[in-house]
Amino acid sequence: MEAWSSCTRAATRKARSPRLTPPRAPESATGDWAAVETELGTTLPVDYKALIGLYGSGAFIDFLGLYNPFDVRKTVALAPNIHSMGEANRTILALSPDYLPHPPFPAPGGLLPFASTSSAHYLYWVTNGPPDKWPVVVHLVRSGKPAETYPLGLGRFLEEWLDGTLRSPNRVAVMPSILGDLFGDGEAAEAHPYFIPWGSGKYRSFAAVLSPSDAPFAKRVATVRKAIEAVAGPSYLAGECWANEDDRQTGFATAAHWRASYREAEGGGPTLELTLPAEHADAARSVIDAVARATGAGVVNVTDG
C-alpha cells in the first residue's frame, strides 16, 4: 500500500495514547537471545527484546520497522543490516566525516542500526553506557539534514513518537510527526497508530478498481468502513491524505488485523485495497462487492497480491 509519508498536513489535533494491538501470532518473535548477543558482542536493550517478542516482524503505522534477529529475511534481520550498513557508513564517513555523529558499531560508542522506515530514515543506538540507556539517533538518508540524537531509550522514543509528543532535539525535525506528517487533518481526529505484521504467507492483499459513483466521497468512505466492520469488527482511522479534491485517500485498520485503503484519484477509478489475515481471504470479495452495491459502483477489476 502507498506510504502515508507522502501526505503532509499541519497538525491541529491533541496527542493521543497509542492503541496498538499485537498480532495474535507474531512473526519470528522468539529465539535464542543469548546467542544473538554473543554473536554481536553486546547485550541489547530490554525494551527492544520485549517489542520483538510482542510484535515480531512488522511495521508501526506501516512505516517504521524494527530489525529482527530471528527473521531469516536479510532485509529484515538484525545482523545482516548491522554488517551492511556498517560497511556503507564507514565508506561514506571516510569521504564525509560529518555524515553521522559517531562511527559505526562495533567502535566504542558506535552506531548500531536497529530500525528503518519506508522513507529511508535509519534509526541507531549510540552504544555508549548501559544498553537500556542507549540514546536513539535518527538519520534521513539524502535529506541534507544532520542526524538527530534523542536522549531516550527505544521504548520511550517509540511511545512518544506514536502518541505524537516526540519533540525534535535540534528543531530539525528529521523524524516525521505522526500527528502532522503521517496523518492529516479533518477526519483523522480519531486516528490511532497501528501495527502491520510482515507475515510469510499469513496475510493476503487485494486491490479492487471500481467504476465511478455519484455517491459523495464521505458516503463511500463510510460504506467501506461499514462493510469491513461487518466481518472484521470495529475499525479506526489509520491515515488519510487529501492532496486535492481530485486525489484523496483514507485508510482504516481493525483489531483483527485488517488494513483498508480507499482512494480516488483523477484519471483512474476508485481503488479499494485490503490487507488481511490469509484465513479471512474469502471475506475480502464480500467486502468489495458490498462496497460496490452500496455506492452504486461496479467492480472493474480485482487483483490478489
N, C-alpha and C positions, 0 to 999 in steps of 0.2 A: 504494500500500500504506500501511497505517496507520503513522504515525510512531512510532518506538520511543521517542521522547522522553516519551511518556505513561507509560512504565514506569519507576518509580523503585525502586531497591533499594540497600541498603547494600553497598559494595564490600568483598569479603573476599579477592579474588584478587591475585596479584602482577601487576605491569605486564608486558606482553609487547611484543615488537617487532612492528610492523605487517606484515601480509602483504598488500600491495596489488598487484593485477595490473592494469596499464593496459589500456585497450581495444585490441583489435587494430587498429581503425581509429577513432581518437578523433574526436569530432565538433567541427568548427570549431576545429581545433588549430593552424592555420598562417595566416599573413597578414603584412602589412607593419607590423612593429613601429615602424619609424621614422615612418611616417605616423600611427600611433596616438599616439605620444609627442609628435609635433608638434602634433597636434590638442589634446591635453590640456595641452600646455605644460610637461611634466615627463617625465623619464626614469622608468621603472618598475623595480622590483626584479628582479634577475636570477632569483631563485628563483621568483617569480611567473610570469615568462615561460617558465621551464623547465617548471613544472607545467602551464600551459596547453598547451604543446607535447606533453607526455607524456600527459595525461589528457583534454584538450579539455573540452567542456561536460559536466557531470555533478555528482554529489554524493558526498562521502565518507560512508560508512555511511548513505547515503540521507538525509543530514541537513544537511551543510554543502556549499554550492556556491559556487565562485568565479565572479565576473562575468567574462565572456569578451569581449574586444573584437572577436573575429571571428565572433561569433554574431549572426545578424540578428534574433533574438527580443528585443524590448525588455526583457522581464522578466529576461533573462539577460545582455544586452550590458552592457559596462562604461560607456561614455559616457552612455547614457540614464539609468543608475542614479546616476551621479555628479551629473548635472544635476537629476533629480527629487528625490533625497534632499537635495541641497544646498539647493534651494529650500524644501523642507519643514522642514529643520532651521533654516534662517535665520528662518523664521516662528516656529517654536517657541522658539528662543533669545531672540527679541525679547520674548517673554512670560515665559519661564522661563530665565534666564541660566545656571542650574545643570544644565540638561538634558543638556549634553555638556561635556566638559572643554576643548574647543577649537572655534573657529569652523569652518565648512565650507571645504573646498578651493574655490577657489584662494587663500584668505587665507594669509599666511605661517604655516607650521606648522599649516595647516588639516587637517581630517579628510577623507581621500579613501576612500570606501567601495569595498571590493573583494570582499565576500562576504556571504552571509546564510545563515540556517538555516531549517528548516521550523518552528521555534518562535519566529520573529521576533527572533532575535539578528542584529545587524548588526555587521560587522567593518570597521574602518577602519585606515588607516595614518595616523600623525602625520607629516605631510610636512615634517619638520624634519631637516636634515642630509642626508648621502648616502642615496639611496633604499635601498641594500642594508642600511642600519642603521635604517630606519624602524620604530619600535615599533608594536605592534598594540593597538588599542582595541576592546573588545567591549562592546556595549550591548544590553540586552534591553528592547525597547520595552514600555511599560506595566507593567513589573515593579515599579517603585518603587525598584529598586536603582540605585546610581550606576554609570556606565560604569567599566570596569576597564582599566588600561593595562598591558600585558605588555611588559617590556623585551627583547623578542625579535623577530627578523625573522620573516617569514611561514613560511619553511621550518622553522625551529626550533620556532615555535609549533605548526605543524601536526604535526610529528614528535612533540612531547611530548604533544599532545592525543591523537593516535592511539595512542601506546603507554601512555597512562594516567599519565604522570608530570607533566603540567601542573599547576602549583600557582597558586592564586588569589593575586595580589599583595596584595590588601586583605582577604582572607578573606571576601569577599562571595560568591564562587562564582557569578558571572554565567554563565560558560561551563559547561555540564553536563559532568560527568565521564564519560568513555567507559566507565570500569570500573564506576561505580556507578549513574549515571543512565540511560545508554543501553543497557547490558547488565545483566541481572540476575545473581543468584547461581546456584547449582546447576550445571546442565549447561553454563552459559556459561563454565565454566573453560577451554574450548577455543576460545572466541570470538576472532575476528580481525577487524580492520577490513577494509572492502571498499569498492569504488568502483562506483557505478551510473551509466553514461553516460546523458545525456539525448539520445537519438537522434531524428532526424527520420524516422520510419517504419522505423528499423533494428531496433527492438525491439517485441515484442508482449507483451501481458499477457492472462492468462486467470484467471478466478475460477470455481472449481467448488464447488458446495454438495453435500455428501454426506449420506447418511442416517446416523443414529446407529449406532454399532457397539459390540459388547460387548468389543472388544479394549481393553486398558489404554492410557492415553494415551501412555506411553513406547513401547509397541509400535507404535502408529500413527505416532508421530514417526519411529521407526527405519525404518518401512516407507516413509514419504515420502522419507527420505534415501536409502535403498537404490534406490528407483525413479529418483530423479534421477541418482544416480551411475552407474546403468546406461547412461544416454545422454549425460551431461554430465561424467563424470569425478569425481574426488574432491571432496568438499564440506567446508565448515567452517561452524561455527555463526556466524550473523550477527545475533544478537539474540534475546532471549526476554523474555516478560512473563507473570508469574503473578499476576494481580490477586487471584485466589482459586481454589479447586478447581473452580469452575464457569466460570471465564474465564481461559484460558491460551493462550499463543501462542508459537511457536518458529519461527525463520527460519534458512535456510541459503543459502549462496552458493557458487558454483564458479568456478574459474579460467576456465571457458568462458563466464562472464558470465550464468549462470542465477541467479535470485534466487527463493526459495520461502518462503512463509509458511503455516504450518498453524495454524489457530485453532479452538478450541472455546469457545463462549460460551453461557451459559444463555439459553434462549428461541429458539435457532436451531441448525441443523445444523452439523456441522463444515465449515470452509471451507478450501480449498486455493487459494492464489494463486500464480501463476507469472509472472515476467517474464523473457524470454529473447530472444536474437537472432532476428530475423524468419526467418532461414533455418532455424531449429530449430523453427518453429511446429508442424510436423506431429508432432513428438515430444511436444508438450505433452499431447495427448489420450492418448497411450500411457502417459504417466506417471500421469495422472489415473485411467485405467482400471486400471493396475497397483496403485495405492494402494487403490482400491475393492475389487478382488478379494482382495488380501492381508489386508484388515481386515474383510472380510465386509460392507462398506457398499455402498450403491447410489449412483449418480450422479443427483442430483435435477435439477441444472441447471448448465450451463456457459456463461459469458459471455466473449466475446472483446473485450477493450478495446483 
